[in-house]
């Protein structure tokens, strides 16, 4: 009776990327929508101020980086610590990563196995104040 039907992946909530002074963090939904890939490449459109993350199966691509590791779960997301990329995005957007955090929703495009983040639509957040140990 269910012949010809396919399961549909359902994602609750948004897929997003956070850019902070500590790194770039992809939330669980973004990772799952990308298919928990082993490798990705970053693509930047500085004119439109958009960042794309594309799944890359070709290990010989010198610009690809390791993303997800087999056997790991990413309930709390995945952080990438690449200071060069952080600064490139911050400079392009005139962001102050010392004082603010930024969150950008992503849109997944199945035909390209890519998620695009429109940096123009970033939401800005104040950094949390951490109490000093003496307080």
Helices and strands as residue ranges (DSSP letters): E 16-20, E 23-26, H 28-33, E 39-45, E 50-55, E 65-66, E 78-80, H 83-93, E 100-109, G 110-112, E 114-118, G 119-121, E 123-126
